[in-house]
């Protein structure tokens, strides 16, 4: 399983391809809020919040953005957990081929 096959769960049923995520920012910074407003004016924002307060801003490689109700720390932990699972699966596959 490669990163190309992985999707990051932004919460509330929203997912994004991990390979498309270019950067993640916390929403409590003034420059990030201004960047969000600019993308909002351009109509390039997906809100993955279900009406809750936005805590993180994700910039995608294709120029679109996501706003999530999960913090950047929570999203980062989800990414690390996916990588741990991927490594565990790869090591199990290697053990299976060695036998």
Buried (B, 14 or more C-beta within 10 A) or exposed (E): EEEEEBEBBBBBEBEBBBBBBEEBBEBEEEEBBEBBEEBEEEEBBBBBBEEEEBBBBBBBEEEBBBBBBBBBEBBBEBBEEBEEEBEEEEEEEEEEEEE
